[in-house]
Amino acid sequence: MNIGEVAQRTGLSSKMIRHYEAQGLFSPAGRSEAGYRLYNEHNIEQLCFIRQARLLDFSIPQIAELLQLWQNSNRSSREVKQVAEQHLHEVNNKLHELEAMKSTLQSMIEACKGDDDPACPILHSLENPPP
């Protein structure tokens, strides 16, 4: 199967497939005589796994770890859960940061009259951030 067919089946672009290969997340099944990458069903499964993990915003190193665990029939679910729990902790931290950004932006917007006056509290806040 060629990269175009794989892209269609996985919902990933050819560029992303090559990127994930370059990151070492998977290897194509082989190459044709002309040097084109060839893919098999296992590659499709791996790429679908990677796509789903990326949709959940797992990092490349986390995905590599999850792929290793997924392919290891002797893994413990404890190991997998630890990776997911760590990621959830990171997501919660991001959410707190986003809430703080939202609050700051709301305050800045509320302070601005949004009229023809050149004085702008938003620009002033960006120029002089709080300590």
JOLINVEN-V276093 format. One record per backbone hydrogen bond with DSSP energy under -1.0 kcal/mol. NH is the residue of the N-H (numbers start at 1). CO is the residue of the C=O. E is the energy in kcal/mol with one decimal. If there is no record, write none. Layout:
BEGIN
nh->(NH | NH)
co->(CO | CO)
e->(E | E)
END
This chain:
BEGIN
nh->(6 | 7 | 8 | 9 | 10 | 11 | 17 | 18 | 19 | 20 | 21 | 22 | 23 | 24 | 25 | 29 | 30 | 32 | 35 | 38 | 39 | 44 | 45 | 46 | 47 | 48 | 49 | 50 | 51 | 52 | 53 | 54 | 55 | 56 | 57 | 58 | 63 | 64 | 65 | 66 | 67 | 68 | 69 | 70 | 71 | 75 | 80 | 81 | 82 | 83 | 84 | 85 | 86 | 87 | 88 | 89 | 90 | 91 | 92 | 93 | 94 | 95 | 96 | 97 | 98 | 99 | 100 | 101 | 102 | 103 | 104 | 105 | 106 | 107 | 108 | 109 | 110 | 111 | 124 | 125 | 126 | 127 | 128)
co->(2 | 3 | 4 | 5 | 6 | 7 | 13 | 14 | 15 | 16 | 17 | 18 | 19 | 21 | 20 | 38 | 38 | 36 | 32 | 30 | 1 | 40 | 41 | 42 | 43 | 44 | 45 | 46 | 47 | 48 | 49 | 50 | 51 | 52 | 54 | 53 | 59 | 60 | 61 | 62 | 63 | 64 | 65 | 66 | 67 | 72 | 76 | 77 | 78 | 79 | 80 | 81 | 82 | 83 | 84 | 85 | 86 | 87 | 88 | 89 | 90 | 91 | 92 | 93 | 94 | 95 | 96 | 97 | 98 | 99 | 100 | 101 | 102 | 103 | 104 | 105 | 106 | 107 | 120 | 121 | 122 | 123 | 124)
e->(-2.0 | -2.6 | -2.0 | -2.2 | -2.3 | -1.9 | -2.2 | -2.4 | -2.2 | -2.9 | -1.9 | -2.6 | -2.0 | -1.6 | -2.3 | -1.2 | -1.4 | -2.8 | -1.9 | -2.9 | -2.4 | -1.7 | -2.4 | -2.5 | -2.7 | -2.4 | -2.2 | -2.7 | -2.7 | -2.3 | -2.4 | -2.6 | -2.1 | -1.1 | -1.9 | -2.4 | -2.7 | -2.6 | -2.1 | -2.8 | -3.0 | -2.1 | -2.3 | -3.0 | -2.2 | -1.7 | -1.1 | -2.9 | -2.1 | -1.6 | -2.2 | -3.0 | -2.3 | -2.1 | -2.5 | -2.2 | -2.0 | -2.6 | -2.7 | -2.1 | -2.2 | -2.5 | -2.1 | -2.2 | -2.8 | -2.5 | -2.2 | -2.3 | -2.7 | -2.4 | -2.4 | -2.9 | -2.7 | -2.3 | -2.5 | -2.7 | -2.6 | -1.7 | -2.2 | -2.5 | -2.0 | -2.2 | -2.4)
END
